[in-house]
Amino acid sequence: MNEAKLIKELEEISRHVDNSKKLPGAKNIYLAAGWFSDHQEQLLKKAFTKLSANPTIAHIHVPLLHQYGGVALGTSNNTPDFEWGAMTYKADIKAIDNSDLTVAVFEAEDADTGTAMELGYSVASHTPVVSVFAGNIDEHPINLMLSFGTDAHVTSTDALADYDFFDITPNKYMGKLI
């Protein structure tokens, strides 16, 4: 995991977005996803890329790109301090409040607890949530709180490119639950 490299990659993806294809009324989203393993990093980058191409999405807030003080984990030794943690938390909450909806990306094998918290806050604040459960959801069941806590599910990050975020229609989660 290299936060500085990941930030540069996300910024590069953002530079290549063709905003002329965005539809009137396109949505602002909060992208909740972990980046604490190689697989989570890949899921985040792919979700960001696919959402950037979606004409129903105007702006994507990625918390990693908005860390307090511009520092990904708070200090040079990768141990967050209290001020960094408190201010990053508050910034993330405000970003969810300012978004039209949340897209939550979960790795079935290792669901990120921060992403789960962001999903829960979104639900509590009546912000619609679309989730992606990536990986083998039958071999690695999803916690029922995550699966029932969303308005709609898609089965892959690829589906985010064509998903109609103007019409978030609830659908049934089809994987195993714990």
C-alpha positions as CSV (number, residue, x, y, z in Angstrom):
1,M,0.0,0.0,0.0
2,N,1.4,3.3,-1.1
3,E,-1.0,6.2,-0.4
4,A,1.0,8.8,-2.3
5,K,1.1,6.6,-5.4
6,L,-2.6,5.8,-5.2
7,I,-3.4,9.5,-4.8
8,K,-1.4,10.3,-7.9
9,E,-3.1,7.6,-9.9
10,L,-6.6,8.8,-8.8
11,E,-5.7,12.4,-9.7
12,E,-4.5,11.2,-13.2
13,I,-7.8,9.4,-13.8
14,S,-9.6,12.5,-12.8
15,R,-7.6,14.6,-15.3
16,H,-8.9,12.5,-18.2
17,V,-12.6,12.7,-17.4
18,D,-14.7,14.1,-20.3
19,N,-17.2,16.4,-18.5
20,S,-18.9,17.3,-21.8
21,K,-20.7,14.0,-21.6
22,K,-22.2,14.6,-18.2
23,L,-26.0,14.9,-18.2
24,P,-27.9,17.8,-16.7
25,G,-28.6,17.2,-13.1
26,A,-25.8,14.6,-12.8
27,K,-25.2,13.5,-9.2
28,N,-22.5,14.3,-6.7
29,I,-21.3,11.1,-4.9
30,Y,-19.3,10.1,-1.9
31,L,-17.1,7.1,-2.8
32,A,-16.7,4.9,0.3
33,A,-14.0,2.3,-0.2
34,G,-11.0,0.9,1.6
35,W,-7.4,1.2,0.2
36,F,-5.6,-0.9,2.8
37,S,-4.7,-3.9,0.6
38,D,-3.7,-4.3,-3.0
39,H,-7.1,-5.7,-3.8
40,Q,-8.9,-2.8,-2.1
41,E,-6.7,-0.3,-4.0
42,Q,-7.6,-2.0,-7.3
43,L,-11.3,-1.9,-6.5
44,L,-11.1,1.8,-5.5
45,K,-9.3,2.7,-8.7
46,K,-11.6,0.7,-10.9
47,A,-14.7,2.1,-9.2
48,F,-13.4,5.6,-9.6
49,T,-12.6,5.1,-13.2
50,K,-16.0,3.5,-14.0
51,L,-17.9,6.2,-12.0
52,S,-15.9,9.0,-13.8
53,A,-17.2,7.6,-17.1
54,N,-20.8,7.5,-16.0
55,P,-22.8,10.5,-17.5
56,T,-25.2,10.5,-14.5
57,I,-22.3,11.3,-12.1
58,A,-21.0,14.9,-11.9
59,H,-18.5,14.8,-9.1
60,I,-16.9,12.0,-7.0
61,H,-15.7,12.8,-3.5
62,V,-12.9,10.3,-2.6
63,P,-11.9,10.7,1.0
64,L,-8.3,9.7,0.4
65,L,-8.0,12.8,-1.8
66,H,-9.2,15.1,1.0
67,Q,-7.3,14.0,4.1
68,Y,-6.7,16.6,6.8
69,G,-3.6,18.6,6.1
70,G,-3.1,16.7,2.8
71,V,-1.5,13.8,4.7
72,A,-3.0,10.3,3.9
73,L,-2.4,8.8,7.4
74,G,-1.7,11.8,9.5
75,T,2.0,11.5,10.2
76,S,5.2,10.4,8.6
77,N,5.3,7.2,10.6
78,N,1.8,6.2,9.4
79,T,0.2,6.5,12.8
80,P,-2.7,9.0,12.8
81,D,-2.7,11.5,15.7
82,F,-5.9,12.7,17.4
83,E,-6.2,16.0,15.6
84,W,-5.7,14.4,12.2
85,G,-8.2,11.6,13.0
86,A,-10.9,14.0,14.3
87,M,-10.6,16.5,11.4
88,T,-10.5,13.7,8.8
89,Y,-13.6,12.1,10.4
90,K,-15.5,15.5,10.4
91,A,-14.5,16.2,6.8
92,D,-15.8,12.8,5.7
93,I,-19.1,13.3,7.5
94,K,-19.5,16.7,5.9
95,A,-18.7,15.3,2.5
96,I,-21.4,12.6,2.9
97,D,-23.9,15.3,4.0
98,N,-23.0,17.3,0.9
99,S,-23.4,14.4,-1.5
100,D,-26.5,13.2,-3.3
101,L,-25.6,9.6,-2.7
102,T,-23.0,7.2,-1.5
103,V,-21.4,4.4,-3.4
104,A,-19.8,1.9,-1.1
105,V,-17.3,-0.7,-2.4
106,F,-16.7,-3.8,-0.3
107,E,-14.2,-6.5,-0.8
108,A,-16.1,-9.7,0.2
109,E,-13.0,-11.3,1.7
110,D,-12.1,-8.2,3.8
111,A,-14.9,-5.6,4.3
112,D,-13.3,-2.4,5.4
113,T,-14.8,-1.1,8.8
114,G,-14.4,2.5,7.8
115,T,-16.5,1.9,4.6
116,A,-19.1,0.1,6.8
117,M,-19.2,3.2,9.1
118,E,-19.7,5.5,6.1
119,L,-22.5,3.3,4.8
120,G,-24.2,3.4,8.2
121,Y,-23.9,7.1,8.5
122,S,-25.3,7.5,5.0
123,V,-28.3,5.3,5.8
124,A,-28.9,7.2,9.1
125,S,-28.8,10.6,7.3
126,H,-31.1,9.4,4.5
127,T,-28.5,9.5,1.8
128,P,-29.1,6.8,-0.8
129,V,-26.5,4.1,-1.0
130,V,-25.5,1.9,-3.9
131,S,-23.1,-0.9,-3.0
132,V,-20.7,-3.1,-4.8
133,F,-19.7,-6.4,-3.1
134,A,-16.7,-7.6,-5.0
135,G,-15.3,-11.0,-4.8
136,N,-16.9,-14.4,-4.0
137,I,-19.9,-13.4,-1.9
138,D,-21.0,-17.1,-1.6
139,E,-17.6,-18.2,-0.2
140,H,-17.3,-15.0,1.8
141,P,-20.8,-14.1,3.0
142,I,-21.6,-10.4,3.5
143,N,-22.7,-9.2,6.9
144,L,-26.5,-8.6,6.9
145,M,-26.1,-5.1,8.2
146,L,-24.1,-4.2,5.1
147,S,-26.3,-6.0,2.6
148,F,-29.6,-4.7,4.0
149,G,-28.2,-1.3,4.7
150,T,-28.1,-0.3,1.0
151,D,-30.7,0.8,-1.4
152,A,-29.3,-1.1,-4.4
153,H,-26.5,-3.5,-5.2
154,V,-24.4,-4.0,-8.2
155,T,-22.3,-7.1,-8.7
156,S,-19.1,-5.5,-10.0
157,T,-17.3,-2.3,-10.3
158,D,-17.8,-2.6,-14.1
159,A,-21.5,-2.1,-13.6
160,L,-20.9,1.4,-12.2
161,A,-20.1,2.8,-15.7
162,D,-23.6,2.3,-16.9
163,Y,-25.7,2.4,-13.7
164,D,-28.5,5.0,-13.8
165,F,-27.9,7.0,-10.7
166,F,-31.0,9.1,-11.5
167,D,-33.1,6.0,-10.8
168,I,-31.8,4.1,-7.8
169,T,-34.2,1.2,-7.7
170,P,-34.0,-1.1,-4.7
171,N,-33.0,-4.7,-5.5
172,K,-32.6,-7.9,-3.6
173,Y,-29.1,-8.9,-2.4
174,M,-28.4,-12.3,-3.9
175,G,-25.3,-13.6,-2.0
176,K,-24.9,-15.4,1.3
177,L,-25.3,-13.6,4.5
178,I,-23.8,-13.8,8.0
